[in-house]
């Protein structure tokens, strides 16, 4: 028996359970509480496994969950989920079925206020049916562990699964997350729905997307208008961003004459909703320091433009000493730019300054205060 949060679950042989995803489940519970507490929505876990995540939502969500369905095609997982619901005294119905079949059954009539997708690997096979059973105001929670694909290690697989070109190795974590959101937004638009991301997490080997589904043709169009392309020069680290479904970005870097590498289509809109982040931190009450650390970085980057600068790569190219992200940020702010750290990558910053301005600040690193960070 494994205890996690307020859940006690048995994990028999043949039922997948990843203890390294506890941080994700801890954070997910707080997001559900922040957005759905006392709403008692119909909820479905499309890849329930042992049921630990759904059970935690039911027991720790402050009445966020009303009618609860746990779906899994694996017989052993379905049987384990039934037993774990009983042990935890949680009311719910376990359906041994593929999610595609469930989404087209009587169970899904009327839709759900919370749709959880936490598969092993890519969530792509589940996204269409997740959007099918969503309604206005649904909290869509999607996990992707195929980060090697989204981050560009397997570009053909990314093209096949997400219909997008990734970027590797520069800013690949944020590019991957934005490709994932773009895929969800395009799928939601097929059902006349838009997407409003409220918290996007990049952590270890996975991405986690929390987004509110918004019904209506105008909302769908508005979401599609947030898609676009990102161009990056691997020679001088210049970049360009352009919204639109047609990639009309320049192919040659105007700064150094190198060839741009581009990524997309991907989501270029906001990644987080600051009010949700602040509620999550308030609910955490400092109990989980790692959550406070990660979410506080999200708050910092909330109003920043897309994509970060990896300072260690820039200093390597300039053949200079490592620099403190906070010192670089301070210098940029003194010059009138916005700047923040980012949860996507250590030793990286987001800013509305260009690469020339960032390099100029780094080249000023002659005093101790600009050399490697004093935390």
C-alpha positions in Angstrom: 0.0 0.0 0.0 1.3 3.4 -1.0 0.3 6.6 0.8 0.3 9.9 -1.2 -1.5 13.0 0.0 -4.8 11.7 1.5 -4.9 8.7 -0.8 -3.9 5.1 0.1 -3.5 2.9 -3.0 -2.5 -0.6 -3.7 -0.4 -1.0 -6.9 -0.6 -4.7 -8.1 1.7 -6.2 -10.7 0.8 -5.0 -14.2 -0.5 -1.6 -13.1 1.7 1.4 -13.9 2.5 3.8 -11.1 5.2 6.5 -11.4 6.4 7.8 -8.0 8.4 10.5 -9.7 5.1 12.1 -10.8 4.1 12.9 -7.2 5.2 16.6 -7.7 2.9 16.8 -10.7 0.0 15.3 -8.7 0.6 17.5 -5.7 0.5 20.6 -8.0 -2.5 19.3 -9.9 -4.5 19.0 -6.7 -3.8 22.6 -5.9 -4.8 23.7 -9.4 -8.1 21.8 -9.1 -8.7 23.4 -5.7 -7.9 26.8 -7.0 -10.3 26.6 -9.9 -13.0 24.1 -9.0 -13.4 24.1 -5.2 -17.0 23.6 -4.2 -18.2 23.3 -7.8 -18.7 19.5 -7.7 -18.2 19.1 -11.4 -18.5 15.9 -13.3 -15.0 14.6 -13.7 -13.3 11.9 -15.8 -9.8 10.5 -15.6 -9.2 9.1 -19.1 -6.1 7.1 -18.1 -6.9 6.3 -14.5 -4.4 3.5 -13.8 -4.5 2.8 -10.1 -6.8 5.7 -9.6 -4.4 7.6 -7.4 -4.8 11.0 -9.2 -8.7 10.8 -9.3 -8.9 9.7 -5.7 -6.7 12.6 -4.6 -8.9 15.1 -6.6 -11.9 13.7 -4.8 -10.4 13.7 -1.3 -8.3 16.8 -1.5 -10.2 19.0 -4.0 -12.6 20.7 -1.5 -15.7 19.4 -3.2 -14.3 20.1 -6.7 -15.4 16.7 -7.8 -19.0 15.5 -8.0 -19.8 12.6 -10.3 -16.5 10.8 -10.9 -15.5 8.3 -13.7 -12.2 6.4 -13.9 -11.5 5.0 -17.4 -8.7 2.5 -18.3 -8.5 -0.1 -21.0 -6.2 -2.3 -18.9 -8.2 -4.9 -16.9 -5.7 -5.1 -14.0 -5.7 -1.3 -13.7 -9.5 -1.1 -13.7 -9.7 -3.8 -11.0 -7.1 -1.9 -8.9 -9.0 1.4 -9.3 -12.2 -0.2 -8.1 -10.5 -1.6 -5.0 -8.7 1.7 -4.3 -11.9 3.7 -4.5 -13.4 1.4 -1.9 -10.4 1.6 0.4 -10.5 5.4 0.2 -14.3 5.6 0.5 -14.5 7.6 -2.7 -17.6 7.3 -4.8 -16.8 6.8 -8.4 -17.5 4.5 -11.4 -14.7 2.6 -13.0 -15.1 1.9 -16.7 -12.9 -0.7 -18.3 -12.8 0.7 -21.8 -10.7 2.8 -24.2 -11.3 6.5 -23.7 -12.4 6.8 -27.4 -15.3 4.3 -26.7 -16.1 6.0 -23.4 -16.3 9.4 -25.0 -18.9 8.2 -27.5 -21.0 6.4 -24.9 -23.9 7.4 -22.7 -21.6 8.1 -19.9 -20.2 11.1 -21.6 -23.5 12.7 -22.5 -23.5 16.2 -21.1 -19.7 16.5 -20.9 -17.4 17.0 -18.0 -16.2 19.9 -16.0 -12.8 18.3 -15.4 -11.0 16.1 -17.9 -7.7 14.5 -16.9 -5.3 12.9 -19.4 -2.2 11.5 -17.9 -1.0 8.7 -20.2 2.3 6.9 -20.6 3.9 8.8 -23.5 2.1 11.1 -25.8 -1.4 12.4 -25.0 -2.2 12.9 -28.7 -4.4 9.8 -29.0 -6.6 11.2 -26.3 -6.8 14.9 -27.2 -9.6 14.6 -29.7 -11.9 12.8 -27.4 -10.9 15.0 -24.5 -12.1 18.0 -26.5 -15.2 16.1 -27.5 -16.4 15.6 -23.9 -15.4 19.1 -22.8 -17.9 22.0 -22.4 -17.7 25.7 -21.6 -15.6 26.1 -18.6 -14.1 22.6 -18.5 -10.7 22.4 -16.9 -8.5 20.3 -19.3 -5.5 18.7 -17.6 -3.0 17.1 -20.0 0.3 15.4 -19.3 2.9 14.7 -22.0 6.0 12.5 -21.2 7.2 12.3 -24.8 9.4 15.3 -24.2 12.2 14.0 -26.5 9.7 14.3 -29.4 8.4 17.7 -28.4 11.9 19.1 -27.7 13.2 18.1 -31.1 15.3 14.9 -30.5 12.9 13.1 -32.9 11.6 15.8 -35.3 9.9 13.4 -37.7 7.8 12.0 -34.8 6.9 15.5 -33.7 5.8 16.3 -37.3 3.7 13.1 -37.4 2.1 13.4 -33.9 1.8 17.2 -33.5 2.0 18.5 -37.1 4.7 20.9 -36.0 8.4 21.4 -36.4 10.4 21.4 -33.1 13.7 23.1 -32.2 16.8 21.5 -30.8 18.7 22.3 -28.6 17.9 26.0 -28.2 15.0 27.0 -25.9 13.6 23.5 -26.7 11.6 23.1 -23.5 9.4 26.2 -24.0 9.1 25.4 -27.7 8.0 21.8 -26.8 5.4 23.1 -24.4 4.1 25.6 -26.9 3.8 22.9 -29.6 1.7 20.8 -27.2 -0.6 23.7 -26.4 -0.9 24.5 -30.1 -2.0 21.0 -30.8 -4.6 21.1 -28.1 -5.9 24.5 -29.4 -6.2 23.3 -33.0 -8.1 20.2 -31.8 -10.4 22.3 -29.6 -11.2 24.6 -32.5 -12.7 21.6 -34.4 -15.3 21.5 -31.7 -16.0 25.3 -31.8 -14.0 25.9 -28.7 -11.1 28.1 -27.7 -8.4 27.5 -25.1 -7.2 29.6 -22.2 -4.0 28.2 -20.6 -3.9 28.9 -16.8 -0.7 27.0 -15.9 1.9 25.3 -18.0 4.6 23.2 -16.3 7.9 21.9 -17.7 9.4 19.6 -15.1 12.0 16.8 -15.4 10.8 14.4 -18.1 7.2 15.8 -18.7 5.0 18.8 -19.6 1.7 19.5 -17.8 -0.9 21.7 -19.3 -3.9 23.1 -17.4 -6.3 25.1 -19.7 -9.9 26.3 -19.6 -12.1 25.3 -22.5 -14.2 28.2 -23.8 -17.1 27.5 -26.1 -17.9 29.6 -29.2 -16.7 30.3 -32.7 -15.1 33.6 -31.7 -13.2 31.9 -28.9 -12.0 29.2 -31.3 -10.8 31.8 -33.8 -9.1 33.9 -31.1 -7.2 30.8 -30.0 -6.1 30.0 -33.5 -4.9 33.5 -33.9 -2.5 32.9 -31.0 -0.6 30.3 -33.1 2.5 31.1 -35.1 6.2 30.4 -35.7 9.5 31.0 -33.9 12.8 31.5 -35.8 16.2 31.1 -34.1 19.7 31.7 -35.4 22.0 29.0 -34.1 25.0 31.1 -35.0 24.3 34.4 -33.2 21.2 33.5 -31.2 19.0 36.2 -32.8 15.3 35.3 -33.0 12.1 36.3 -34.5 8.4 35.6 -33.7 5.4 35.9 -35.9 1.7 35.0 -35.3 -0.2 33.5 -38.2 -0.8 30.1 -39.7 1.5 30.8 -42.6 5.2 30.8 -41.9 6.5 34.0 -43.5 9.4 34.5 -41.2 12.8 35.4 -42.8 15.0 32.4 -43.6 18.3 34.4 -43.3 19.3 36.1 -40.0 19.6 39.9 -40.7 22.1 40.2 -37.8 24.8 37.7 -38.9 23.7 36.3 -42.2 23.3 32.8 -40.8 20.3 30.6 -41.6 17.3 30.7 -39.2 15.9 27.5 -37.8 12.2 27.7 -37.2 9.7 26.0 -35.0 5.9 25.7 -35.3 3.1 26.1 -35.6 3.0 26.6 -31.9 1.2 28.6 -29.2 2.5 32.2 -28.9 -0.1 33.4 -26.4 0.2 33.6 -22.6 1.2 30.4 -20.8 -0.1 31.2 -17.3 -3.0 33.1 -15.6 -1.4 35.1 -12.7 -4.5 34.9 -10.5 -4.5 31.1 -10.7 -0.8 31.0 -9.8 -1.3 33.2 -6.8 -4.2 31.1 -5.6 -2.1 28.0 -5.9 0.7 29.5 -3.8 -1.8 30.7 -1.2 -3.3 27.2 -1.0 0.1 25.6 -0.7 0.8 27.7 2.4 4.5 26.9 2.0 4.0 23.2 2.7 5.7 22.1 -0.4 8.8 24.4 -1.0 9.4 23.0 -4.5 5.9 24.1 -5.5 6.5 27.6 -4.1 9.8 27.8 -6.0 8.4 26.7 -9.4 5.2 28.6 -9.2 7.0 31.8 -8.1 9.1 31.5 -11.2 6.0 31.2 -13.3 4.6 34.3 -11.7 7.9 36.1 -12.6 7.6 35.0 -16.3 3.9 35.5 -16.5 4.0 38.9 -18.3 7.2 38.2 -20.3 7.3 37.7 -24.1 7.7 34.2 -25.4 11.0 32.3 -25.2 14.0 32.6 -23.0 17.7 33.3 -23.5 20.1 30.6 -22.2 22.8 32.6 -20.6 25.4 29.8 -20.4 25.1 29.3 -24.2 25.6 33.0 -24.8 28.7 33.2 -22.5 30.2 30.1 -24.1 29.8 31.7 -27.5 31.3 35.0 -26.3 34.0 33.1 -24.5 33.4 35.0 -21.3 32.8 34.0 -17.6 29.4 32.7 -16.4 27.1 35.5 -15.3 24.4 35.8 -12.7 20.9 35.7 -14.2 19.7 38.1 -11.5 22.5 40.5 -12.2 21.8 40.5 -15.9 18.1 41.0 -15.2 19.0 44.0 -12.9 21.1 45.6 -15.6 18.5 45.1 -18.3 15.8 46.6 -16.0 18.0 49.6 -15.4 18.1 50.1 -19.1 14.3 50.1 -19.3 13.7 46.5 -20.4 11.5 43.9 -18.7 13.3 40.8 -17.4 12.6 37.7 -15.3 13.8 34.2 -14.7 11.9 31.2 -16.0 10.9 27.9 -14.7 11.7 26.3 -18.1 15.5 26.3 -17.7 18.0 27.2 -15.0 20.5 30.0 -15.8 18.1 31.5 -18.3 16.1 34.7 -18.5 13.1 36.1 -20.3 13.2 39.7 -21.5 11.8 42.0 -24.1 15.4 43.0 -25.0 17.0 41.5 -28.0 20.2 39.4 -28.2 22.3 42.5 -28.9 21.2 44.1 -25.6 21.6 40.9 -23.7 25.1 40.5 -25.0 26.0 44.1 -24.2 25.0 43.5 -20.6 27.0 40.3 -20.4 30.1 42.0 -21.8 29.9 44.5 -19.0 30.5 41.6 -16.6 33.8 42.8 -15.2 32.9 43.1 -11.5 32.2 40.4 -8.9 28.5 41.3 -8.7 28.0 40.1 -12.3 29.9 36.9 -12.0 28.2 33.6 -11.0 25.2 34.1 -8.8 25.3 34.6 -5.0 21.9 33.0 -4.1 
